[in-house]
Amino acid sequence: GAMVGAGWPPAQATRIGALMRYFITGSALGSFAGGFVDDESAYDPADYPHLGQAHLLAERGRQVDEGAFETGLRALLDGLALQYEEYARPTETVRRAPNRP
């Protein structure tokens, strides 16, 4: 109700609700940092040239995951703010969703 009252079309308000649910639930249920073992020998540079410090994620997991959540939330909110500018523009009769690929 509040999002529609603020100018979002009902379908888009529903999508945003689902988006936030998936984002928050996914962050709560899974850890990016927890997906890496803390054994330095597990990441052979020949096989994993960009994971040379992945074993350090275990000890910094909370910091990494919280930082990722904050970065993602900011990106979502900034993106929604840009979309809202499109929806909030007055039109003759109907507010239309911006064209998305």
C-alpha positions, 0 to 999 in steps of 0.5 A: 500500500505505501509504495503504491501510495507513493507513486509506484505502480502496483506490479513494480511495488510487488517486484520490489517487495520480492527483490528485498525479500530475496536480497535479505533472505539470501544474505541471512542464509548464506555467507560468501566468505564462508564458501572458501576454505581457510587452507592456503594450499587449496588454491593452487595459483596455476589453477586459481590465479585470482584466489591467492588470498581466498583462504583469508576470507574465513577469518574476515568473513563477517567483515566481508559479508557485512560489507557486501550486504551494505554495498548491495543495499546501497546499489539497490536503493540507488537504483530504485531511486533512479527508477522512481524518478521515472515513475514519479514524472507526471504523464497524461494518464498512465505511469509506465515502467521505464524500458528495460532490456 
